Amino acid sequence: MSVNLASRSTLVSHCGDRKGQEKKCVAVGTRRKQQPRGTTRAARVDESINVDTREPSDTFHIPELNQETWENFLKPYKSSYEERAFVVEKDMIQGEIPKELRGSLLRNGPGLFEIGGKPIPQPFDGDGKVAMFCFPGGEDNRPFFSTRFVRTKAFVEEQKANKMIYRGAFSVGNPAGGLFYNPFDLSVKQIANTGVVHWAGKILALYERDLPYHLKNEDLKTLGTTTLDGAIDEPYFAAHNQIVSMPDGSKRLVTFSASERGLDNRIVVWEFDEDGKQVARIEKTLPNAAFGFFHDMAVTEKHYIFVENPIRLDMKKFLLEYMFGKACIAECLQFVPSMDTKIHVIPRPCAEGEEEYKVYTCPRPFFTFHHVNSFITSTGDIVLDTCALHEGMDFSANLKTTDVSYYNKNVGRGAYTRLHINTASGVVSEKKMMYRACDFPCVAPQVTGKKHKHAYVYGSAADQEDLWGPPQVISKVSFTSDDESVSPSVQQTVFHPGRNKWAQEPIFVPRDGATEEDDGWVLVLVYDSDADTTELAILDAKSMKAEATIKLPFMIPAGLHGSWTPEYLGSRPEGDPANSRFEYDIRNGIDYF
């Protein structure tokens, strides 16, 4: 299916705000010089869509947006109390697992949607449960599977008490149900449910308002929080990170901490070598960005990149509802279309030349959780690909307050969006790459921070301007020409798992010795709402066709983020694989570690 619309562009002036007051409209350096009055700079929004889409006609199905579809989509948002470990049996596998696939897939997400019988309506507040598939490689490449809850301090205390004790970011009032409520306590429950990465020999379960939790490689048992022997020198460690390749072939983990300082936001960025040693650290205060919602970051060979979202605290809701226990703190965050979305570009310590901290203003406001990738062009400009929510985010939406009518509006709808920063003029140009609603992107790890030709996102089955729905498919987004420009030619290759099946975040795995960017596999968990089970699809990253599917006889709750490591982390007992089988229900008590 090909969609080609006549090219049309909109020029948006950014030298005056919506009240006619003059404001800066180009990059602002460290000294933040004000632009002269009357200066006009135009930022460009290219509204044309030029994409060739290849969809598997034999399996492609766009579900109707009705209550049945909504209920099917929500089925994996439920508690899974069992912790398990076993070697996958042959009858669970369809197709043939590539023998070259060696390493471990790690996934994290909420595992509990109730505590003591009290429901958790917002999945972001659910206690973290990590799962892993460990592939030994070779002819018998059946993976070792394991899943366990992260034993955070709050999880252990609440499970022992069989009731809520701590307040989550989306909790309303006193979660324990008592009369006492302290609205000035803005601390939130630490749940280790968002990301997971293997670094410096350690599995780290991540939540952005806490330190990482160190999990044992072989069985995911919780060993406690870690500072990587003092290398993490802040109380917070982000849930997102980037693993970049250095010129000498070594790799670094790049991540950050974001914390409010009055009206400002204090960003600390670290780089850790493969032994977990801190080899770079910078600290930067972003002015008037306290509520910029810095969930993710991007990196180039010379820069750290942060997008400041146009979010402010709704003081009326805060004073009249939150202070009286009628709204959660997250609900007080408000997307403000009259504010600017800004791009903060911070020089990396390893950068050569006269790089300076600069701030760029985007052509129009949007909200973003996740970035695809960023790179420096051959002319020295900067490209940032991100999943932009052009009509913002509603932080009050949850499983209790939302129904299928959510998709009648575009609030919360992500779009693959390219931002091109002309570093000489300071002008930012924007282009939406396709109609398909999408998020949770990835690229091949070897191109992180460098020019990429391919990216992978999960998205709606519908690829239409006026229709979207729950994430169900995986789209490979390929740039077939002008891959440095703001308006490259785009081709989509789509994997659709089937009717009433729902794909989650794609994870790219490169083939050893690959010479092409898309030579490898895409691993994706898929929930089957008819069978109430989860399967792991192993896709050829070039064709996006399934080479093998591992069908688990149970469901894994809908997760958040994951990662791949080439290290085999699991148990592989000699002789009978049943020796490694383990199953435990946490409702029997959580003293077992």
N, C-alpha and C positions, 0 to 999 in steps of 0.2 A: 504494500500500500504506500503510495507516494503522496505527500502533501506539499504543494508549492504555491505560495501566495505571492502576489506582487509585492515587491519590496517597498516598504514605507517606513519612515523614520520620524521620530519626534524630537525636537530640540527643546531641552528644558533649561531655562535660565536658573543659575544658582548664585546670583549676586544679590538677591533680595529674598527675604523670607516672605511668608504668606501675609504679613502685615505691612509689607512694603519697606521694611527696614533693611539696610544694606548689611551684608555679611560676607565672610570669606567664601570663595568659591573655587580656590585652587589649593594645592598642597600647602600645608602650614609647617614650617620647619621648627626647629627647637625653640627659636625665639618667638615664634607665632606672630609674625608681622601681619598687620591688618591690610587687606587689599585696599587700594585707593578707591575713593568714591567715583562711581560712574564706570568702573571697570566692568566689562561684560565677558564672561567666559561661558561657553555653552557645553553642557554635558549631553551626550548622545544616547538615546534609547532606541535601539533597532527593534521594531515590533514585528518584522517579518519572520515567518517560520519556513525553513527550507530543510526538510528532513525526509529521508527515504527510510521507511519502516518495513522490516521483514519479520512477519509473525507466522508461527506454525499453524497453518489453516486447519490441520486435523485435530488440534486440541484447543484452539483458541476459543474462549468463551468470555463474554462480558456479562457479568451477572446483573440482574435487575436490582435497582436500589429500593429494596423493600425490607420488611421486618425479618423475613427469613434470611436474607443475605446478611443483615446486621447481626442476627443471633449466631449464624454460622461463623462470622468473623470473630465474635467475642468469645467463642467457646474456649480457646486456649488461655484466656485471662482468668485462670482459676488456680487454686492451690494444688501443688504436687508435693505431698508429704514424704514420699519415699526417696531415700538415698540409695544409689545403686552402683555396682561395679561388675563388669563381666566382659568377656571377649565375645564380640558379635558372632552369632552362629550363621552358618552358610545359608540356611533357609530364610534369613532376614535380608539377603542381598539379591537384588535384581541387576542383571548386567554383570560387568566385570570391573572390579576396582583396579585402576592402573597400578601396575607393580612399581612404577617409578614414584608413586605418591608416598613419601616418607616424611613424617613429622606429626604435629599435633594441632588440632583445631580446638580452640578455647572459646567458650561462649558464656556470657553472664546476663542475668536478668532477674526480675522479681520471681520468687518461688512461692510466696505466700500472699494470699489475697484476703486473709482474715486472721485475727489473733483472738483467741478465747471466744470465738463465735461472733466477734464484731468485725464487720466487713471493712476492707481497705478499698475504697472506690477508685483511687488513683493508682495505677500500676507503678508510677514513679516512686511510691512510698513502700513498695513491697520488699521484704528482706531478700538479699541477694542469694542466688543459687547458681553455682558454676557447673557447667558440663564440659566434658572433653572427649574427643574422638582421637585416639592415638594410633597412627598407621605405621607398622614396622617396616613396610616396604617388602618387595619380593613377591614370589608366586602366591603364597598364602598371606594376603594383605588384609585379612580381617582385622578391624581395629579393636583396640581395647577401649571400652566406654566406661565413663565414671561421671557421677553427678552428686554433689553435696551442697548443703547450705554453708554459707560463710558464718562462722561463729563469732559475730561481732559481740561486743559487750551488751548492746541493747537486745540483740536476738536472744542471747542466753538468758538474760534477766526476764524478758517477757515470756519466753517459753516456759521457764520454771514457774512463773507466777500465773501463767495461762490467762494473761490479760494485757491490754495495751498499757504501757507506762510512759513511753516517750512520744513526743509530738513530731510528726513528719512535716515536710514542707507543705504538704497539702492537707494536713490535719486541721480540723475545726475545733476550737475550744480545748478543753482538757480531755485528751484521749482516754485517760483512765476513768472518765465519767464522774469525777468528784466535783464538788461545788467550787473549789479553789481554782482560779485560772490567773496566771501571771502573764499578761500580754507583753511585758517588757523583756521577757525571756525569749529572744529570737533564735536560740539554738534549735537545731533540728536533729532528728534521729539519724545516726550514722549507720548505713545499711549495706554498703559495699555491693551495690546491685547494678552498676552502670557499665563498667568496662573491665577488661582483663587482658593482661599481657605477660609474656614470659621474658624476663630480662635478668641478666647477671645470674642465671641459674635459678631464679625464683619465679614462681607464679604469683602475680600481684593482682588481687581483686580491688577494683577502683570505684570510688565515689568522690565527687569533687569537693565535698566539704569534710574531708577526713584524710588521714594517712592511708597508704595502701595496706591491705591485709595480705600477709604472706601465707600461701597455701603449699602444702607438701606436694612435690611433683607427682609421686606415684599414686596417690589416692585422694588428693584435694583436701586433706585434713587441715584445719586452720591452725597456724602456728603463732598468730598474733599480728599486731601492726608492726611495720618495719620502717626505718629511716634509711635503709641501705647503708648501715654502719655510719650514720651521721651525715650522709651525702644529701639527704632531704632535710633542709634547715628551715622549713616553714611548716605550719600545722596543717595546711591543705595541699593536696596533690591531685591535679585534675583527672577526670575520668577519660579524657582524650589525650593522645600523644601522637607523635610522628617518629618513625624510625627511618633515618636518612643514611645514605652512603656517603662516605668521605672520599676525597681524591686518592687516598692511600689504600682504599678497599675496605677499611674498617667501617663499622656502623655505630651510630649514636642514637640514643633515645632522647628525643626532645619533648619536653612537657612543661607545664606551668602551674602557677597558683594565682588565683584572682581573689582579692578581698577588698571590701569597701573601706574607705578612709574618708569619712565625712561624705562630701559630695563627689569625691574622686574615687578612682579604682586603682589599687596598687597591684601591678602585675610583676611576678617573678618568673623568669624563664630559666630552666636548667637544660644542660646537655650532659648526659651520662655515657661513659664509654661502656664497652661490652662487659667489663668487670664490675659495673655499677659505680665507678668512681665519678664524682662530679668534675667535669673538665671545662665547663663554662657556666657562668651565671650572670644574668643581668637583672636589674630592677628598674621599673619605669612606672611613674605615676601618670595615669591617663586622666586629664582634668574633666570634671563634671560628668564622669562616666560610672558613677557608683552603681547604677542599675543597667549597665550596658549588656548584661547577660552574656558573659564570655564563657561559653560552654565548650568551644572547640578553638583550635588555632590552625594556621597553615604555615608553611615554611618554604623558603627558596634557598638557593645556595648562598644568599647574602642576607636574607631577611627573616624575621618573625612577623607574622601578619595576624592581626586581631580585628574582628568586625564588631563595632559598637552598635548595638541594636537601639532603635528609638523607643526605649522603655522608660517609664517614670513610675513613681509610687503614687497611686491614687489615694490622696490624703483623705478624701471624703469616706471612701470605703475603709481605709485604715482606721480612722477615728470612730466612725459610726458602726462598723461591723466587726472588723478584726479585734478592736480593743474590748468588745463585749462578747467575744467568742462566737460570732456569727459568720465569720469568713476566715479562711486560712491566709497565711502571709503571702502565698504565691498568687492568690486571687487579687491581691492589691497591686500587682504588677500590670501595667496598662500599656499596650501598644499605642503610640501617639503618631498618627500620620503627618502631623505638622512639624515633627522633629526630623532631623537628618539621620540617615545611616552613614556611619563614618568608618573608614578603613585606616587603622593604625599600622604603620610600617616601621618596624624597629630593626636597626642593623644587628646582625649576628656578630659576635666577637671575632669569628673567623673570617669575616668579610674583608676584602681588600679594597682600598680606595677611600674616597671621602664620602662614605655613606652617612646620612643623618636621619634622625627620627622625624617622620613626616606623617601628617594626617590628611587624608583625602576625603572629599564629600561625594557620596554616590548621587546619581541623577535623580533617584526617587527613593522614598523610604521603603524598607522591607525588614523582615525579621529572618534570622537564620540560626539554626542549631548547628548544622554540619557543613563542612567544606569538602569539596572534591579533591582539589590539589591547587598548587600555585607554582609559577615558574617565571623566570626572567626571559624575555624575548631576545632575539638576535640584535635588536635595536636598543636594548636596555630598558624597555618598558616592563611592566609587571602584569601578568594575567592571574586572576583569581577566579576559579570556578567554584560555585557554591550552590546549595539548595535553598533558594530564596522563597520566603513566604511573603508575597507582595501585599497581601491584605492582613498580615500580622498573625498573631497567635492569641488564642483565648485560653488563659491559664485556669479558668473556672471549669473547663470541660473535663469530665471524668465519666466513668462507667455508669454512674448513677444519674447524672444530669443530662447525658447526651443520648440521642437516638439516631436513626438513619437520616433524619433531616439535616444532620451535621453537614452532609455533602450537597445540600441545596445552596450553600454559601461557599465562598472561597477562602474564608478565614481558616488558617491552618494548612492550606494547600501549598506544597512545595513545588518549585520549578527549577530545573537545571538551568542555571544562569551563569553567564560569563561576564566578568567585570575586567575591563582593559584599562590600566592606568598608564596614561602618557606621563612619564616621569619628568619630562621637560616642561610641559605646560600645566601639569596638575589636573588635567581633565580626565574624568572617569567616564568610559562608555560602557553601556550595558546591552546584553542580548540574551533573550530567553531562547534556549536551544530547541525545545520541543513542548508540545501541549501536555504530554503525559505527566500527571502529578507524581512526584518522586521524592525520595530522601534516602538516608543511610548509604552514602556513596563509598566507593573504594576505587583505587587504581592499583596497578602492579607495583609492588614495593620498590622495584629498581628505578622507578620514575618519580618517586615521592620527592617533591621539591624541584622537579625537572619537567621539561616539556613532555606531555603525554598525548598519545593518539587515541587511547581508549579509556573509558571509565565504565563502572558498573553501578547501577542503582536499583533499589526496589521501587515499584510503582503500581499505579492503578492499571487494571486491565484496559480501561478505555484510554485512548490517546486522542482526546478531543478537547477543544477549547471550552466547551460548555458542559462537559461531563467528566466527573471523577468519582472515585470510590475508594474502598479500603485497599491497602497495598496487597498485591496478589502475584505480580510477575517480576522477573528480573530483566532489566533492559541493559544491553551493552550499547553504549553511546560511543560511536567512532567518528573521528574527524577525518574526512577523506580528502580534504584540501584546505589550504590556508589555516593550518592548525594553530598558528600563532595569533591570528587575527581575531577581532571581536565577532566576526560573522563567518565562521568556517562552514563548509558543507558538512552535514551531519547524516550519519546512517545509524539506525537502530536495529539491533538484532535481539529478539525477545524470546525469553524462556517463559512459557506458561505451564505451571505444574499440573493443571487440570481443574475441572469443575469442583467447586467447594474445597479447593486447596489454596493455602495462603503462604506465600514466600516471605522470608524474613531477610535480614541483612546479608548481602553477598560478601564473601571473603575470597580474595584472589590468592592463589598458590602458584608461584612460578615453577616451571619445569627446570630441573638441574641442567645447566649448560644452555639454557634458552638463548637464542640470538634475536628473537622477535618479542616485542612487548607483550603480545597476547598469547604467547606460547605457555600454556599451563592449564590450570583448572579454576573454576569458581565453585566454592562450596557454599551451600545454602540450606538452612533448615526450612522445612515445609510442614505446615500443620494440615492434616486431613480432617475436616470437620465431620465428614460422614463416618469415618472409622474412629474418631477421637484419638488419633495417634500422630506421632511426629516421624518424619523421615528426613534423611540427609541426602540431598541430591548432589552428585559430583558431575559438574558440567564441563565439557570441553570449552575452554575460554575463547576459542576461535569461532566455533560454530554455534555455541550456546545450546548444544544438544547433550542430553544426559548420557554419560558413559556408564554410570552405576547409580543405584538408589539403595540406601540402607533403611529398611522399614523397621523401626522400633515397635515393640508390642505395647507401647504406652505413650502418653503425651508428655512433651516438655513445654512448660508454660511459655507463652510468647515472650521472647527475650529482647534485650537491647543490643549490646555490642559484643564483638568478639575479635579474635586475632588468630594468626597462624605463626607457628614456630617450626623451623626445620628439625628441631630436637624431638626425639621420641620420649615422651614423658610418662607413659603408662607402664603397667605391670604386664609381663608376658611370661607366665609360668611355664616351665618345662612340663611336658606330659599333658595331663588332662586340663583343658582350659577351665573346667568347672572349679578348679582350685582357687581361682581368683574371683569367683562369684560372691557378691555381697549384696544384701538388701536390708534396709532398716527404715522403719516408720518413725519419724520424729515425735509423733503423738504418743509414743511409748516412753518419752523422756529424752532429753538431749545431753545427758551425762556422757553418752558414748561419743568419743571424739575420733 
